[in-house]
């Protein structure tokens, strides 16, 4: 062999040193390669940036990115087999132990990709569920996240011996006939049924609280918008409260209601809710549907968007689509273009005219009095009394 062993050892040591320095630079967080499949280059940039921001929020360091442009994803590997091999080599070179794919994988795709890559593989839904699990604080939030996780996991509990699914547990169903797989499936279904019952009970309790608030004759404002658009910052600026504010996606999961002073003698109740995102998984939307029902009793929706974001228009459209899926499109809305202090003045002005919104900065309080005056003008001075439902004995 024409191999200079000393040079080979030196090159190997240098590569190991680079990898060690890279690991130290990422503070010991898990390292990942992110793979995205997009139909065009225009949407690829911001979608890849968004999945990388999701990974950062989940506590993962993105060390490599790989984009493939194709009209349809591969039915087996999502990306082409050649691109998948390229991604595996990039992950090995970067010492990554995780592959994140910006796509919702079917169980067969997840197994096929993991079998070739020999890495842990996460899709977009799993990443969002992990973030929700980290940020859920209330009982409502924790139950809803667990429900969404179980519904995602249940169809992915697979095994070669799947023909015994007709057998159930309990009397006559125990013994060697029921595999470990079927036990796990049965327990998951039972847990899903219990969680749905508990969430329905909590939704009924929230309905009583909403009816009690409506009896005060105070109008209600619901705050909606794309995640990390500055909704909680705006809530704090309008009400002087201290709701959690973080430069992260999905920092707010639980509804937060505060009293809003509009004018002398006039008040309203303003409620902040979970942020929206493009292509949110159906199970996740359904799990949080009970929480988002807080918006149904609103007299006005305050749609907050980030005018400093180059993809502001696309994100506004994504929020409108989500509101339509939740059957909330009929509610009157005020579009607020937040983060004026970070935007180019000409761009912010163009968006204000095109989207017919109001530009402001919740951080610097610029144009905040104008928003308060607009809310006082658009909100009813009073609302009809609502008969509170009597709790069942």
Secondary structure, 3 states (H helix, E strand, C coil): CCCCHHHHHHHHHHHHHHHHHHHHHCCCCEEEEEEEEECCHHHHHHHHHHHHHHHHHCCEEEEEEEEEECCCCECCCECCHHHHHHHHHHHHHCCCCEEEECCCCCHHHHHHHHHHHCCEEEEHHHHHHHHHHHHCCCHHHHHHHHHHHHHHHHCCCCCCCCCCCCCCCCCCCCCCCCCHHHHHHHHHHHHHHHHHHHHHHHHHHHHHHHHHHHCCCCEEEEEEEECCCCHHHHHHHHHCCCCCCCCCCCCCCCCEEEEEEEECCEEEEEEECCCECCCCCHHHHHHCHHHHHHHHHCCEEEEEEECCCCCHHHHHHHHHHHHHHCCCCCCCEEEEEECHHHCCHHHHHHHHHHHCCEECECCCCECHHHHHHHHHHHCCCCCCCCCCCCCCC
